[in-house]
Amino acid sequence: MANLLSSGLEKVSHNKRYIFWFWLLNLTLAEFGTAAFRRSAHAILDRSLYAERLVKGFDLGVLRELLAKPEFGTLNSMTYPSLYFGFVFFLATALFLPGIFTGYASTYRLPREEFFRACGCNLWRFIRIMIIAGIIMGIIAGLLFWANSAIATKADQSTNEKLSFELEMAGLAVIFLVMTMLRIWFDLAEVDTVLNNQRAVRKSIASAFRHTFRSLARLLTSYVVVTMLAAIVLLVGLWLWMKLVAPENVVRAFAVGQITLFLLLIPRFWQRGVAVSYWQELMLAPFVPRSIVERSPTPVVVAPEPPAGDLPVAGTPPVEPQQL
């Protein structure tokens, strides 16, 4: 487990530029996604006393009144752009992750041409894997949440008042572990598809499934440790926001928020680095050089030359046989 964590972190540290570009892409798409809401809010709050009640604190009643105003616009016009650009970020992830996997597996700084070549060759393969992963994970998550809710409802009939809450928390922990296991499965499938140049994604999915359960404890522990570190980063970021950021200080709020989001990207890339390290360690097919067997030359049989006395001399008539 420690070997996978250190190897994955080393790959991330050698390719820090990927984290920066993803953070910049996320920030740019978020700017476009919230532009409609920002324009509508500015048009009202810049000339209203509502602004003071929202700047120096968060008042849910004021926000509801603001959204209900006719001049603010419809709620769909505010939410649809964020959904559209969220889908764009999903496509960007499917596009750029193959290049990131290739960069992680390389022993040198990956040139820009090779990065985008890997992205283009694996785009449709990644979309197919994501569709299959979405279907499988959606079905399993729905069944697990339904079972957890049913167990909690049944526990409400017990005389133990804490039993329902405890069972529900235990169920959420199980759901987290199961969904993490599925995440590992499809991360390995994506890595194998890219690094093995596998056109038939079903073979990569099947191979990743076998390796996931073969090394489940090792992989699951690595992913859970990284997730716990991400949770610590999130809690520290929220604590700094509450302690250091005044409600009216927009610049400091933006800085703390973006630093926290940037640091939260590191665990996501670290988990991908763990998947690449595992693939190189146990899923990479060993290279067996083909031995070249040299054919022995066919012996050439040379007919012996007749003795020199038996050869006719030029200009000498042939000897006629004597008649008896």
Order of alpha helices (4+ residues) and beta strands (2+ residues): alpha-alpha-alpha-alpha-alpha-alpha-alpha-alpha-alpha-alpha-alpha
